[in-house]
Amino acid sequence: MTESFFFGESQLIHAAGLENDNPEEQPSLAEPPIISIDVSHLYHTDQRFPLKDDLMKWVRDISMANNFVLVTTKSDSGAKGRKEYVILGCEKHGAYIPYREPDLVEGTSTQKTGCPFRLKGRRTKDDKGWWLKVMDGRHIHLAAESLVGHNYAGRLNSEAKEDVINQAKTWVPPRKMLASLKEISNQSFSN
């Protein structure tokens, strides 16, 4: 009889030396170590931004340079006498709440880790600009190794969107649109 190249589970455990005869000494699944990365020093500034878009661009540029992605978690337009503000948080803030029973959704996962990172942008008292306050500067997860292929980082900016709209109106094929975007932009697009 020829020797089989396929191992059963018990043969793999024995070959790796992982068998444990004492069931009380079985290794337990421990919680992953808690990580806390404080990046609040990157966002401390006395600068006043003339527009909300300038504030958002400045914050997102710093975040992307450090491989973190920020999203708007809460905002108010300033209607009915309230002050206009925006709260930016890590894309991994909060907890995932499934809209179906967990047993029905197999093989899915979430990026949410409950990251406490928060920034608050608010109009100045004289309404002539925006200031930034760090509410919590800690991330409880590691930064991404690279944002290449990330759904948020790969978005088109407003100029590129306008260019695509104009090309679509003139019936330019999508492959030529992508080629022109690669020439114009210094962003990396995946093939």
C-alpha positions as CSV (number, residue, x, y, z in Angstrom):
1,M,0.0,0.0,0.0
2,T,1.4,3.4,-0.9
3,E,1.9,6.1,1.7
4,S,-0.8,8.8,1.5
5,F,0.2,12.5,1.2
6,F,-3.0,13.7,2.9
7,F,-3.0,14.0,6.6
8,G,-5.9,13.8,8.9
9,E,-6.4,16.4,11.7
10,S,-4.9,14.1,14.4
11,Q,-1.9,13.4,12.2
12,L,-1.2,17.1,11.7
13,I,-1.5,17.8,15.4
14,H,0.9,15.0,16.2
15,A,3.3,16.0,13.5
16,A,3.3,19.6,14.7
17,G,3.8,18.5,18.3
18,L,0.6,20.3,19.4
19,E,-1.1,17.4,21.2
20,N,-1.9,18.0,24.9
21,D,-3.0,15.0,27.0
22,N,-4.2,17.1,29.9
23,P,-7.5,18.8,29.0
24,E,-7.2,21.3,31.9
25,E,-4.1,22.8,30.2
26,Q,-5.7,23.4,26.9
27,P,-4.7,26.8,25.5
28,S,-7.5,29.3,25.8
29,L,-8.4,31.8,23.2
30,A,-7.2,35.0,24.7
31,E,-8.4,38.5,23.8
32,P,-6.2,40.3,21.4
33,P,-3.9,42.9,23.1
34,I,-5.3,46.3,23.5
35,I,-3.6,48.9,21.2
36,S,-3.8,52.6,21.9
37,I,-2.2,55.0,19.4
38,D,-2.4,58.7,20.3
39,V,-2.2,60.9,17.3
40,S,-3.8,64.0,18.8
41,H,-0.5,66.0,18.4
42,L,-1.0,65.8,14.6
43,Y,-4.3,67.7,14.8
44,H,-3.5,70.4,17.3
45,T,-3.5,73.8,15.5
46,D,-4.2,77.4,16.2
47,Q,-5.0,77.9,12.5
48,R,-8.4,79.3,11.6
49,F,-9.9,77.9,8.4
50,P,-11.9,80.3,6.2
51,L,-14.3,77.5,5.0
52,K,-15.5,74.2,6.3
53,D,-14.2,72.5,3.2
54,D,-10.7,73.9,3.9
55,L,-10.9,72.4,7.4
56,M,-12.1,69.0,6.1
57,K,-9.3,68.9,3.5
58,W,-6.6,69.8,6.0
59,V,-7.8,67.1,8.4
60,R,-8.2,64.4,5.7
61,D,-4.8,65.1,4.2
62,I,-3.1,64.6,7.6
63,S,-5.2,61.4,8.2
64,M,-4.4,59.9,4.8
65,A,-0.7,60.7,5.2
66,N,-0.8,58.6,8.3
67,N,-2.9,55.8,6.8
68,F,-6.1,56.5,8.8
69,V,-9.5,57.3,7.2
70,L,-11.8,59.8,8.8
71,V,-15.5,60.1,8.1
72,T,-18.2,62.6,9.2
73,T,-19.9,61.0,12.1
74,K,-22.2,63.9,13.0
75,S,-22.9,67.4,11.7
76,D,-25.3,70.3,12.0
77,S,-26.0,72.9,9.3
78,G,-26.7,75.7,11.9
79,A,-30.4,76.1,11.2
80,K,-32.7,77.7,13.8
81,G,-30.0,79.7,15.5
82,R,-27.7,76.7,16.3
83,K,-24.0,76.9,15.7
84,E,-22.8,75.0,12.7
85,Y,-20.4,72.1,13.5
86,V,-19.0,68.9,12.2
87,I,-17.7,65.9,14.1
88,L,-15.2,63.7,12.3
89,G,-14.4,60.2,13.5
90,C,-12.4,57.2,12.5
91,E,-14.0,54.9,9.9
92,K,-13.8,52.1,12.6
93,H,-15.8,54.0,15.2
94,G,-18.9,52.5,16.7
95,A,-20.2,49.0,16.8
96,Y,-21.9,47.1,14.0
97,I,-25.6,46.5,14.5
98,P,-26.9,43.8,12.1
99,Y,-30.2,44.4,10.5
100,R,-30.9,40.7,10.4
101,E,-30.5,37.9,12.9
102,P,-26.8,37.1,13.3
103,D,-27.4,33.4,12.6
104,L,-28.7,34.3,9.1
105,V,-25.7,36.3,8.1
106,E,-22.8,33.9,7.8
107,G,-19.3,34.7,6.6
108,T,-19.6,38.4,7.2
109,S,-17.5,40.7,9.3
110,T,-17.2,44.3,10.2
111,Q,-14.4,46.9,10.4
112,K,-16.0,48.6,13.4
113,T,-13.8,48.3,16.5
114,G,-15.3,51.0,18.7
115,C,-12.4,53.4,17.9
116,P,-12.9,56.5,20.1
117,F,-11.0,59.0,17.8
118,R,-13.0,62.2,17.4
119,L,-12.4,65.7,16.0
120,K,-14.8,68.6,16.2
121,G,-14.9,71.5,13.8
122,R,-16.9,74.5,14.7
123,R,-17.5,78.1,13.5
124,T,-15.6,80.8,15.3
125,K,-17.6,83.1,17.6
126,D,-17.4,85.9,15.0
127,D,-18.5,83.5,12.2
128,K,-15.5,84.4,10.1
129,G,-13.9,80.9,10.0
130,W,-13.6,77.5,11.5
131,W,-11.5,76.1,14.3
132,L,-10.6,72.5,15.2
133,K,-10.7,70.7,18.5
134,V,-9.4,67.2,19.3
135,M,-12.1,65.5,21.4
136,D,-10.2,62.2,21.6
137,G,-7.0,61.6,19.7
138,R,-6.6,57.8,20.3
139,H,-7.0,55.0,17.8
140,I,-7.4,51.5,19.2
141,H,-6.2,49.8,16.1
142,L,-3.2,49.9,13.9
143,A,-2.9,52.2,10.9
144,A,-3.5,50.6,7.5
145,E,-0.3,49.5,5.8
146,S,-1.4,51.2,2.6
147,L,-4.6,52.9,1.4
148,V,-4.2,51.6,-2.1
149,G,-7.5,50.0,-3.1
150,H,-9.3,51.4,-0.1
151,N,-12.8,52.4,-1.0
152,Y,-12.6,55.9,0.6
153,A,-9.1,56.8,-0.4
154,G,-9.8,55.8,-4.0
155,R,-12.7,58.3,-4.4
156,L,-12.5,60.9,-7.1
157,N,-12.2,64.5,-6.1
158,S,-14.6,67.1,-7.4
159,E,-12.5,68.1,-10.3
160,A,-12.1,64.5,-11.5
161,K,-15.8,63.9,-11.1
162,E,-16.5,67.0,-13.3
163,D,-14.0,65.7,-15.9
164,V,-15.7,62.3,-16.0
165,I,-19.1,63.9,-16.4
166,N,-17.9,66.0,-19.3
167,Q,-16.3,63.0,-20.9
168,A,-19.4,60.9,-20.5
169,K,-21.5,63.6,-22.2
170,T,-19.3,63.4,-25.2
171,W,-19.5,59.5,-25.3
172,V,-15.9,58.9,-24.4
173,P,-15.4,55.1,-23.7
174,P,-14.6,54.3,-20.0
175,R,-11.2,52.9,-20.8
176,K,-10.2,56.3,-22.2
177,M,-11.7,58.1,-19.2
178,L,-9.5,56.0,-16.9
179,A,-6.4,56.7,-19.0
180,S,-7.0,60.5,-18.9
181,L,-7.6,60.3,-15.1
182,K,-4.3,58.5,-14.7
183,E,-2.5,61.2,-16.7
184,I,-4.1,64.1,-14.8
185,S,-4.1,62.8,-11.3
186,N,-1.2,61.7,-9.1
187,Q,-3.5,59.3,-7.2
188,S,-2.9,55.6,-7.7
189,F,-5.7,53.7,-9.5
190,S,-5.8,50.0,-9.5
191,N,-6.0,48.1,-12.8
